[in-house]
Amino acid sequence: MNASYTAHVATDLYNAGYSCDGHPFIAEQYYVVIENVAGRRFRHTATFNGTQEVVCPESGDSYFPDLRQEASAKAVRLSIRVEAALQSGKFLSPTFWEEIDPAYGSDEYAYQGTEAKRLFAEKAAA
């Protein structure tokens, strides 16, 4: 991985826990992705959650404070460090990166046959 890659922050949704009425609390999780011009992408293993479950000691009820600003800031700081390393040609350890699906509609998306893989997975699951 070298200067032909750029870094940015991405988000996914995740189940942070369950509220007192039993409904799932869906929150954002932030992480860093590097991508090349062809659309090949790698995700950093560090994730920053937009909340955490806190249980009230008196009632036993769960609540979820909004930590998105802090989580986003941490992801942005990591993205800036990664971008600087990429632009200076420093080595990025593969230990902290996993390849994810290429960018939708990119050359790499077509080359890897991502659409066909998803179609076959859908059919196999049915």
C-alpha positions as CSV (number, residue, x, y, z in Angstrom):
1,M,0.0,0.0,0.0
2,N,1.5,3.3,-1.0
3,A,0.7,6.8,-2.1
4,S,-1.8,5.6,-4.7
5,Y,-4.2,5.1,-1.8
6,T,-6.1,7.7,0.0
7,A,-7.6,7.5,3.5
8,H,-11.1,8.5,4.7
9,V,-13.5,7.9,7.6
10,A,-16.5,5.6,7.0
11,T,-19.4,4.5,9.2
12,D,-21.5,1.4,9.8
13,L,-24.5,0.8,12.0
14,Y,-24.3,-1.7,14.8
15,N,-26.5,-3.0,17.7
16,A,-25.1,-1.3,20.8
17,G,-27.4,-3.1,23.2
18,Y,-31.1,-3.2,24.2
19,S,-33.1,-0.5,25.8
20,C,-35.3,-1.1,28.9
21,D,-38.3,-1.9,26.6
22,G,-36.3,-4.6,24.8
23,H,-35.7,-2.8,21.5
24,P,-32.3,-2.8,20.0
25,F,-30.4,0.5,20.1
26,I,-28.7,1.0,16.7
27,A,-25.7,3.3,16.7
28,E,-22.9,4.4,14.4
29,Q,-19.4,3.0,14.4
30,Y,-16.5,4.9,12.8
31,Y,-13.5,3.4,11.1
32,V,-10.8,4.3,8.6
33,V,-10.7,3.0,5.0
34,I,-8.0,3.3,2.4
35,E,-8.9,3.1,-1.3
36,N,-7.0,3.3,-4.5
37,V,-8.2,4.8,-7.8
38,A,-9.4,1.5,-9.1
39,G,-11.7,1.1,-6.1
40,R,-9.8,-1.5,-4.1
41,R,-10.4,-0.9,-0.3
42,F,-9.0,-1.9,3.0
43,R,-10.5,-1.3,6.4
44,H,-8.5,-0.5,9.5
45,T,-9.2,-2.9,12.4
46,A,-9.7,0.0,14.9
47,T,-13.3,1.0,15.4
48,F,-14.8,3.9,17.3
49,N,-18.3,3.4,18.7
50,G,-20.8,6.2,18.7
51,T,-22.2,5.1,22.1
52,Q,-21.8,2.5,24.8
53,E,-24.3,0.8,27.0
54,V,-24.5,2.2,30.5
55,V,-26.6,0.5,33.1
56,C,-28.2,2.6,35.8
57,P,-27.2,1.0,39.2
58,E,-30.5,1.9,40.8
59,S,-33.0,0.9,38.2
60,G,-31.0,-1.6,36.1
61,D,-32.2,0.2,33.0
62,S,-29.8,0.6,30.1
63,Y,-29.2,4.0,28.4
64,F,-26.9,5.0,25.6
65,P,-25.0,8.4,25.7
66,D,-24.2,10.1,22.4
67,L,-20.5,9.7,21.9
68,R,-20.5,10.2,18.1
69,Q,-18.5,13.5,18.3
70,E,-15.7,11.9,20.2
71,A,-15.7,8.7,18.1
72,S,-15.7,10.7,14.9
73,A,-12.8,12.8,16.1
74,K,-10.7,9.7,17.0
75,A,-11.4,8.2,13.5
76,V,-10.5,11.5,11.8
77,R,-7.2,11.7,13.8
78,L,-6.3,8.1,12.7
79,S,-7.3,8.9,9.1
80,I,-5.0,12.0,9.1
81,R,-2.1,9.9,10.4
82,V,-2.7,7.1,7.9
83,E,-3.0,9.7,5.0
84,A,0.3,11.2,6.1
85,A,2.0,7.8,6.1
86,L,0.6,7.0,2.7
87,Q,1.7,10.2,1.1
88,S,5.2,9.9,2.6
89,G,5.5,6.3,1.3
90,K,5.8,4.7,4.8
91,F,4.9,1.1,5.2
92,L,1.5,0.2,6.5
93,S,1.5,-3.0,8.4
94,P,-1.0,-5.5,7.0
95,T,-1.7,-6.6,10.6
96,F,-4.1,-3.7,11.0
97,W,-5.9,-3.9,7.7
98,E,-8.4,-6.2,6.1
99,E,-9.6,-6.1,2.5
100,I,-13.3,-5.2,2.1
101,D,-15.6,-5.1,-0.9
102,P,-14.4,-2.7,-3.6
103,A,-16.2,0.6,-4.2
104,Y,-19.5,0.0,-5.9
105,G,-19.2,0.4,-9.7
106,S,-15.4,0.7,-9.7
107,D,-13.0,-1.1,-12.0
108,E,-12.0,-3.4,-9.0
109,Y,-15.7,-4.1,-8.3
110,A,-16.1,-5.5,-11.9
111,Y,-12.7,-7.2,-11.8
112,Q,-13.4,-9.1,-8.6
113,G,-16.9,-10.1,-9.7
114,T,-18.5,-8.6,-6.6
115,E,-22.0,-8.4,-8.1
116,A,-21.9,-12.1,-9.1
117,K,-20.6,-13.1,-5.7
118,R,-23.5,-11.3,-4.0
119,L,-26.0,-12.9,-6.4
120,F,-24.7,-16.4,-5.7
121,A,-24.7,-15.8,-2.0
122,E,-28.3,-14.6,-2.2
123,K,-29.4,-17.7,-4.1
124,A,-27.5,-20.0,-1.7
125,A,-29.2,-18.3,1.2
126,A,-32.7,-18.7,-0.2
